[in-house]
Amino acid sequence: MQAEELTEMQEKDAAESGDKAAACRQRGRQKIHDEEELKSRIIEIAFKTFHEHSFKGTTMALIAKNVGISKRTLYQSFPSKIELFAELAIRHRSNLIDLPRDYDGYTLEETLRAVFKVDQTREEHYQRASETRLFYAEAVANPELGQLLKKHFGSDLHDLLAEWIEQEVERGRIVSDSPRDTAKYLLDVLVAARLFRPNTPDPIPGLSDIPTYLEHAIKIILKGLVPR
């Protein structure tokens, strides 16, 4: 058994033992009654902690400390560090693609803007880019996370988009010989392009910021490059 896994098991055992010191500390904190609110806060703080210390350098004890809860409370919400990271990936996916959802009554341009969340604020776009870079780096550094992210952030994300494209082809709003290839293209252009776009002056002079880039990309997708 790896030392990291052993440490996490020891932390969990200690948390579940309900020692008096931890109980006293917990009584002194303001309780969060809304379970979903608590999970959302854990996710937010966990991302920042992973970003600062990396997956391997982060412990559940450190996340609990940063959130301001006991380890026992943290383990009640997320039984392990890798399950917590998986939840990060799932929520990140929903921050990038708004599917499944009913877009009846939308034009195709409005639908693309909504599906790829073009109308997020500039700060939200750069936050998504920061999250994407974290997942990319951790997938390369940790094979076990690479498989997890390939599913939640790779194949599942692609499947969602390909299914939507198939529906749009059936409705006659999109022409595509291969919905799965089209889904990959749209992900490359409208999602992966954010990966290396930090919230600093762009190294390539003259490039638009992320929101403007996405608007330009959607116009090219809809109208092409050939003059009409």
C-alpha positions in Angstrom: 0.0 0.0 0.0 1.4 3.4 -0.9 2.3 5.8 1.8 -0.2 8.4 0.6 -3.1 5.9 0.7 -2.0 4.8 4.2 -1.9 8.4 5.4 -5.4 9.1 4.1 -6.7 5.9 5.8 -5.1 6.9 9.1 -6.6 10.4 8.8 -10.0 8.9 8.1 -9.8 6.5 11.0 -8.8 9.3 13.3 -11.6 11.5 12.0 -14.2 8.7 12.6 -13.0 8.0 16.1 -14.8 11.2 17.3 -12.1 12.2 19.7 -13.0 14.8 22.3 -10.7 17.5 21.1 -12.2 17.5 17.6 -15.7 17.5 19.1 -14.9 20.5 21.2 -13.5 22.4 18.2 -16.6 21.5 16.1 -18.9 22.9 18.8 -17.1 26.2 18.6 -17.7 26.6 14.9 -20.8 27.9 13.2 -22.7 25.0 11.8 -23.6 24.8 8.1 -27.0 23.2 7.9 -27.4 23.1 4.1 -25.5 20.0 2.9 -25.3 21.2 -0.6 -24.0 24.6 0.5 -21.4 22.8 2.5 -20.4 20.6 -0.4 -20.1 23.7 -2.7 -17.9 25.4 -0.2 -15.7 22.3 0.2 -15.4 22.1 -3.6 -14.4 25.8 -3.9 -11.8 25.6 -1.1 -10.5 22.2 -2.3 -9.9 23.5 -5.8 -7.8 26.4 -4.4 -5.9 24.0 -2.1 -5.2 21.5 -5.0 -4.1 24.4 -7.1 -1.7 25.6 -4.5 -0.3 22.3 -3.3 -1.0 19.8 -6.1 -3.0 16.6 -5.7 -0.2 14.7 -4.0 0.7 17.6 -1.8 -2.8 18.1 -0.5 -4.3 16.1 2.4 -7.9 15.8 3.5 -6.7 17.3 6.8 -5.4 20.4 5.0 -8.7 20.8 3.1 -10.7 20.4 6.3 -8.6 23.0 8.0 -8.9 25.5 5.1 -12.7 25.0 4.9 -13.0 25.4 8.7 -14.6 22.0 9.4 -13.5 18.8 11.1 -12.0 15.9 9.1 -15.0 13.8 10.2 -17.4 16.3 8.6 -15.3 16.4 5.4 -15.2 12.6 5.2 -19.0 12.5 5.6 -19.3 14.6 2.5 -16.5 13.0 0.5 -15.2 9.6 1.6 -11.8 10.0 -0.1 -9.5 12.6 -1.7 -9.9 11.0 -5.1 -13.7 11.1 -4.8 -13.5 14.8 -3.9 -11.3 15.4 -7.0 -13.8 13.5 -9.1 -16.6 15.8 -7.9 -14.4 18.8 -8.9 -14.1 17.4 -12.4 -17.9 16.8 -12.7 -18.7 20.3 -11.5 -16.0 21.7 -13.8 -17.6 19.9 -16.7 -21.0 21.6 -16.0 -19.2 25.0 -15.9 -17.9 24.4 -19.4 -20.9 22.8 -21.2 -24.6 23.5 -20.4 -26.0 20.2 -21.5 -28.4 18.4 -21.4 -30.9 21.2 -21.7 -33.9 22.2 -23.8 -33.0 25.0 -26.3 -36.3 25.1 -28.2 -36.9 28.7 -29.3 -33.2 29.6 -29.5 -31.5 30.4 -32.7 -28.4 28.2 -33.5 -26.1 31.1 -32.5 -27.9 31.7 -29.3 -27.8 27.9 -28.6 -24.0 27.7 -29.2 -23.5 30.7 -26.9 -25.6 29.1 -24.2 -24.1 25.6 -24.6 -20.5 26.9 -24.4 -21.4 29.6 -21.8 -20.0 32.4 -23.8 -21.8 35.0 -21.8 -20.0 34.3 -18.6 -18.1 37.2 -17.1 -14.5 37.7 -18.0 -13.5 36.6 -14.5 -15.6 33.4 -14.8 -13.9 32.6 -18.1 -10.5 32.9 -16.6 -11.5 30.9 -13.6 -12.6 28.1 -15.9 -9.3 28.3 -17.7 -7.4 28.0 -14.4 -9.5 25.0 -13.5 -8.8 23.4 -16.9 -5.0 23.9 -16.5 -5.2 22.2 -13.0 -6.9 19.1 -14.4 -4.6 18.9 -17.3 -1.5 19.1 -15.1 -2.8 16.6 -12.6 -3.9 14.1 -15.3 -0.3 14.2 -16.6 1.3 13.9 -13.2 -1.0 11.2 -11.8 -2.1 8.2 -13.9 -5.0 7.3 -11.6 -6.4 10.8 -12.0 -5.7 10.7 -15.7 -8.2 7.8 -16.1 -10.7 9.6 -13.9 -10.5 12.8 -15.8 -10.6 11.0 -19.2 -14.0 9.8 -18.2 -15.6 12.8 -16.5 -13.9 15.6 -18.4 -13.1 13.7 -21.6 -15.5 10.9 -22.8 -18.5 12.0 -20.8 -18.2 15.6 -22.0 -17.7 14.5 -25.6 -20.7 12.2 -25.4 -23.0 14.9 -24.1 -22.0 17.2 -27.0 -22.2 14.5 -29.6 -25.7 13.5 -28.5 -26.8 17.2 -28.8 -25.3 17.5 -32.3 -27.1 14.3 -33.4 -30.4 15.9 -32.2 -29.6 19.1 -34.1 -28.8 17.1 -37.2 -32.2 15.3 -37.0 -33.9 18.7 -36.6 -32.1 20.0 -39.7 -30.3 22.8 -37.9 -26.8 21.4 -38.3 -25.1 19.6 -41.1 -22.6 17.0 -40.0 -21.3 13.8 -41.6 -19.9 12.7 -38.2 -21.5 14.2 -35.1 -18.7 12.7 -32.9 -16.0 14.4 -35.1 -18.0 17.6 -35.0 -18.2 17.4 -31.2 -14.4 17.0 -31.0 -13.9 20.0 -33.2 -16.2 22.2 -31.2 -14.5 21.1 -28.0 -11.1 21.9 -29.5 -12.1 25.3 -30.7 -14.4 26.5 -27.9 -13.1 24.7 -24.8 -9.5 23.5 -25.2 -8.6 27.0 -26.5 -9.0 28.3 -23.0 -6.3 26.0 -21.6 -3.3 28.2 -22.1 -4.9 31.6 -21.8 -3.9 32.9 -18.3 -5.3 36.1 -16.9 -2.2 38.0 -17.9 -1.2 39.9 -21.1 -1.3 37.3 -23.9 2.1 36.3 -25.3 0.7 36.6 -28.8 0.1 40.3 -29.5 -3.3 41.3 -30.7 -5.3 38.2 -29.5 -8.7 39.0 -28.1 -9.6 38.0 -24.5 -11.4 34.7 -24.0 -15.0 36.0 -24.3 -14.3 37.9 -27.5 -12.4 35.0 -28.9 -15.3 32.7 -28.3 -17.7 35.1 -30.1 -15.4 35.3 -33.1 -15.0 31.5 -33.2 -18.8 31.0 -33.2 -19.2 33.4 -36.1 -16.6 31.5 -38.1 -18.3 28.2 -37.2 -21.7 29.6 -38.4 -20.6 31.6 -41.4 -17.3 30.0 -42.5 -14.4 31.9 -44.0 -15.6 32.0 -47.7 -17.1 35.4 -48.6 -20.7 35.3 -49.6 
